[in-house]
Amino acid sequence: MRDIPGAWRRTAVGAGLVAADGSIRPTIFAEMSALAARTGAINLGQGFPDEDGPAAVLEVAREAIAGGANQYPPGRGIPDLLGAIAEHQERFYGLHVDPDRDVLVTAGATEALAAALLALLEDADDEVVVFEPYYDSYAAVAALAGARLVPVRLRWPDFQPDLDELRAAVSDRTRIILVNDPHNPTGAVFSPEVRAEVVRLAERHDAVIVTDEVYEHLVFDEPHVPIATLPGAWERTLTISSGGKTFSTTGWKIGWACGPAPLVDAVLAVKQFLTYVNGSPFQPAIATGLRLGDDFFRGIAQTLRTKRDLLGAGLRAAGLVVSTPAGSYFTVADAAALGATDAAEFCRALPERAGVVAIPLTAFTTPAHRDDYRSLVRFAACKRVDVLEEAASRLAHWA
Ligand SMILES: Cc1ncc(COP(=O)(O)O)c(C=O)c1O
């Protein structure tokens, strides 16, 4: 494999998957899921729910297949979903979005992010500012686009960026400031000061803000605030989200990008040659989901908050120090008190020792910064209550 020429290598290098001998390693997610399967450990590694989402949403997909929605949908997405996304942005955030010009349906948030970076980055001097640790596709796609990643570190325990570090990272070379809020893997929700500084810096250096808001409805304290709602932000912000986390349909891969028409058109120009379109029968189902009542949206945040607390209690009982997340599926814990100095080694041993699988935070960082995160571990709380109870009990008894 390593001898095959081509740009693919850049993604592997970007994602830190090239071993010292030049071979390509599997991701830590694949490694840990395989370990869970082999040992029978509870998989709190990968972030996908183990329960179905709302029945009404699933039913629409079934009906759509039975009703013949099985061919290519329109390139931008079906009008019903475009309309539902626009309504959703208005209803929750007061954003006026033109469904025909300012919205694009994509194959998950992942495709929207990839198409946005490929569309907006031009040459090797272009820089993408990201908050580290980061969702692993960011570095891989920035590398594929041939651009430079400039990480701003989020530090234990609150994982808010230092504003001076953020200012130092953004320059006239910055094409994109990529903001994942609520944040995977840390569960942080950025402060109003951080959001405002992102907008100020983007204006000063004429950068585009690309947001990844896939956990927008999974926040535990304050309502979610999209950066696009800040004064001056809309015209330079591409807001990306998806239905996967909100409706527990991560396998459907229905995502979207919203923003001013020229930005959305730029993404469409690339996206149409990546997947062209996807998910005909799932698009009307996600439209139905986006129009569910407020009680549904309140309910999923409350349920996940309860799960977060359950998981947090188990981790504390095991002797880990926990950073309580304000949103997302995830909780980060510090295993230093248990003697861990290498989170990857700790996670490789955890299934045998405690019957639980987790992911080291170093999987989400550039190799040069791994030391800052060397004893930190990410656990997913998006599992059934009985599964989390069993995980918490295993952790507590292992200590
Ligand atoms: C921060 C973040 N962005 C994007 C995604 C992927 O979203 P989708 O499945 O809609 O492509 C994930 C999934 O784990 C995520 O955590």
The ligand as a Tripos MOL2 file, in Angstrom:
@<TRIPOS>MOLECULE
LIG
   16    16     1     0     0
SMALL
NO_CHARGES

@<TRIPOS>ATOM
      1 C1        -17.3730   16.9320   15.7210 C.3       1 LIG1
      2 C2        -17.9470   16.0000   14.7180 C.ar      1 LIG1
      3 N1        -18.1670   16.4380   13.4810 N.ar      1 LIG1
      4 C3        -18.7010   15.6300   12.5460 C.ar      1 LIG1
      5 C4        -19.0330   14.3240   12.8250 C.ar      1 LIG1
      6 C5        -19.6050   13.4570   11.7620 C.3       1 LIG1
      7 O1        -20.8670   13.8420   11.4240 O.3       1 LIG1
      8 P1        -21.6520   13.0560   10.2900 P.3       1 LIG1
      9 O2        -21.8530   11.6640   10.7610 O.co2     1 LIG1
     10 O3        -22.8890   13.8290   10.1200 O.co2     1 LIG1
     11 O4        -20.7820   13.0820    9.0730 O.co2     1 LIG1
     12 C6        -18.8230   13.8280   14.1080 C.ar      1 LIG1
     13 C7        -19.1370   12.4210   14.4190 C.2       1 LIG1
     14 O5        -18.6240   11.8320   15.3400 O.2       1 LIG1
     15 C8        -18.2790   14.6940   15.0840 C.ar      1 LIG1
     16 O6        -18.0600   14.2650   16.3280 O.3       1 LIG1
@<TRIPOS>BOND
     1     1     2 1
     2     2     3 ar
     3     2    15 ar
     4     3     4 ar
     5     4     5 ar
     6     5     6 1
     7     5    12 ar
     8     6     7 1
     9     7     8 1
    10     8     9 2
    11     8    10 1
    12     8    11 1
    13    12    13 1
    14    12    15 ar
    15    13    14 2
    16    15    16 1
@<TRIPOS>SUBSTRUCTURE
     1 LIG1         1 GROUP 0 **** ****
